[in-house]
Amino acid sequence: WRPSSPGSLAAGLCNPPLLYALHDSDPWMRFHGANPPRPCPLFRPSPGVDGCARAARRWWFLSPVRHGSTAVTLNTDGGFARFSVGDPGPNQNGGQNQPPAKKKMSKKSKVNQLKWYRLKAKKKMKSPNPEVRIRYKLGKAKRKEEWLIEKLRKYEAPRAPELVHDPEILTEEEKFYLKRTGEKKKNYVPVGRRGVFGGVVLNMHLHWKKHETMQVVCKPCRPGQVYEYAEELARLSKGTVIDIKPNNTIIFYRGKNYVQPKVMSPPDTLSKQKALEKYRYEQSLEHTSKFVEQLEQELEDYQKHVALFKKREGAISEQISNEDSAVDDLTTNSDTD
């Protein structure tokens, strides 16, 4: 029997013959010997706390039993016996142990932790032992060096597959002519602290639109770095290096069959902002590496000094003990005489 509307449902619940018929048709209720439900009025007062408890107990004893297997497992991890009812843990998670969730720290605990670290560092910096101070500075510098190396790895642009480039073969007369032409003309492209990036190659192609030759001025430039710049620019711009001057100036020739590319800034180069960030990290890494070498030398010198001091102390104590033994021998000889 299914009610067609809420009104018919209420009428059915308040109809005693219908309720008895439902009781007779239910095999579970007939098997357990449950009494048929009593007719209830539509509007019934609230049963209260005691009435709710009695209704809950009645529902517990009259509810159908679930014919399912309840597994009791014994867990002896950690030297303790623990019983659990139900499926074991690995089966519930599909055989995978989930990592424990990280406990979030409050703002106050974070501040206290930072204060503790600062106090610990302050004690090491003001330690009377020089070795403790040097080792603290050395560890801090090495951690910074590793951090800078990880930062610089992000700026390593992947190189695109290089196309086959056949450089033009120039005679000595052509090289001499192009060199003189490049020296006379005033068009140049600066390469500063950012090094070689996409904007430098773009400027070279813009100069080659009206000039065959151009100068690349590298300033500031470390000794020998100008040759690295020349090789990198020749690879990116497909130009020809004519001459490298002592004042870190490179003369480039665009080529006889030069065609301006559609994308003048190569995609495997850094932008202007990222090139500056890379330069700053490189400069910081250079100074940090020098500082690490200096601290390692200081630590080595201090350890040598301590070893020499202990050796001298041992020699002095041995000499004093020998003198004392000689004095004791003289006193014993005089007593025997």
Summary of the structure (lengths in Angstrom):
residues: 337
radius of gyration: 45.2
end to end distance: 135.2
largest distance: 139.2
contacts: 723
relative contact order: 0.07
helix: 56%
strand: 8%
